Amino acid sequence: MSTTQASIFGRGWSAYRSIPIIYRITAAFVLGTALGAVAGEQASVLSPLGDLFLRLLEMLIIPIIVFTLLGGMRKLTPSRLGKVGGLTVGLYIVTTSIAAGIGLAVANLFNPGRGVEFTGGEAQEAEPPGVTEVVLGIVPENPLAAMVEGDILGTIFVVIVFGLALTMVREAATDRSVKGSIDGFFAFIDAGTQALFKIVWGVLEYGVIGVFALMAASIGTEGLGTIVQLGALVGVIAVGISIHMTVTYLGLMIVGILGQSPLAFLDGAKDAMLTAFTIRSSSGTLPVTIADAEENLRIDESVYGFGLPLGATINMDGAAIRQAVTAVFAANLVGVSLGIGDQVIILFTVILISIGTAGVPGAGLIMLTVILNALGLPLEIVGFVAGVDPILGRIATMNNVTGDLAVSSVVGKWTDAIDFTEGTWGNADGSQGDGSTMPME
């Protein structure tokens, strides 16, 4: 390449990079959808490029959890950890309960499924785990195996216990060498966290190609019918999620509790929201969610390092709304009238299984069988609903990661661990001075 060509390439690359990453990814999303609609199944040739993006994100999940959790623990005394942890878990349970209630309310209001012809389908049956099984499942038999196998909840448990032990030893140690060693370990963790954010930056840059390929292959294989088929179900769930995000997150939490602009919050969270909508995985979106929390929303690591990895596992508000609406939809399909007792069963079952639903694509579809079993409805309905699972998974996951960031913001305010003068909060119109939300750019 000649000097002139290199100069032209350099200017072109700089102009490309000057466009905020969110706009580039949005353009890739739209263009990929258009290509998939035009090219059809031929667009599936791009699948490897999209799969690579997913693998890169999945590669970061366990390292991000380990480093951010330990980094957060560094700033937490045992008493402060109890406060942050209690507030975080409590808010997740509250928002999930509200979400399930909203799901039932909109489902009863619109009654989706009436007049739809049930054609049957295949379904996978899942039995609801018992309380003992759920509790024991949090503690892995082999910590290293939990990390290797991607057991997120088990990894979180191990890291929290180890990090808490380190802070307790440092607090009680009288030997300077012990304190120095622990401080050195945490310094290594801090450096590793910064290195991981650099990797996240690179993965997001590639994400422009990855999102384009994912949408082209998905729409090309499944067709635009994926979006319009069973429109009543999709529409009611979308209404429920819109109400939950507007009233619970933006109204109650951001405006009511934080006293901040909802536009500023959305501007700070939009990278994670778009990524979640694209890949349908709360866990896979975690690196981007953490980057938004640190760079845009200015939440302290002691809060987001604990709350976001945990939220990616247990905070499934979108799944709660989706499963509540789908349960009513299923009953309407087969002409079953749900009484008050059935509605209560739906409410409590949805709250429990949404907390335990893995943050990966397709998990909500399998866990729907638990509700259908509890209500005595045919499992074949799962196969019928599977046709719109891709779009339902996208909007539900986007809701989940938005809730993770809203909860962490509230906990940050209650524990004096958020800076409202910087990032997107620092601008009245909710936009950064340079127009970019890309971390470390």
C-alpha angles and dihedrals in degrees: 000000000000123000091254093050091047090051092050091047091049093051091046092050091048091050090049092049091048088068109088111255092238091063093047092050091046090052090049090051093053095043092047091051091050093048092049091051092050102038098039118191091353087075089068087083085080093059095101091059090053093043089054090056091051091048092051090053093045089049089061099048101086096037090048091050094048097045099040094045092049090044090053092047090056089068096043129087114205090259093049091047089056091052096046093043095047094049093046097048092042093053092047090054092047095049092046091051091050090048093052090049092050090049092054092044096054091041092055091044097052100024098210116203099044110128094013115127112235109219098175128232144185123289139183115233121225128186118218111250118241122245092252091051092050093050094045090046090065091065112067120215090219118028094200092048089052090056094044093048093047095245095165099183091047091048091050091051094050094046093048092050092047094045092048090050090052093051091048092050091048091049094050099036119113094181111091092208091059092050090045092051093051092047089049090051091052090048088055089050090051092051091047090051091053090049090051091053088054088054090048088054091054093046091052090051089055088043090080088068093037095053091047091052095044094053095043093051094042097049092038092055101036099030129221086285085082088072099043102035114104088007095175093061093046092046096051093047089048090051091050093049092046091052092047094049094044100042104029104032105026100027107034101027109028100033101023102041103020097033090218137130114275088213090058090052094048091048090053094046101040097097091058093041094054093044090051091049090051102046101027094222127114090192093048090050092051097099090054093043091054091048090053091048093052103036104031109022094034095221114166118252091238088068106032092039088063103029104046100051088046092046092052086061107036107017104086104150091149090054090050092055093042095050094045092052093043091052091057089043090053092050091051091049092061096035098250118150113219116218129203091271091053091049091052090050089051092049097052095038092050092050093050099044095041089058089051097042112114114243094240133104115280098013093111091055092056093045090052086076089067091062093044090051091050091052096040093241123148114271090217087081088075089064090049092052093045090084091073097034094107095060094038091051091051098053093040093052092048088054091050097055091043088056092049091056094043092052092047090050092053093046088048091056094046091051098038091247104125131077112219093182096066138053118017091335090065094067121070092214093051095246130114120243094248093043092240132114095180110125117238094359 
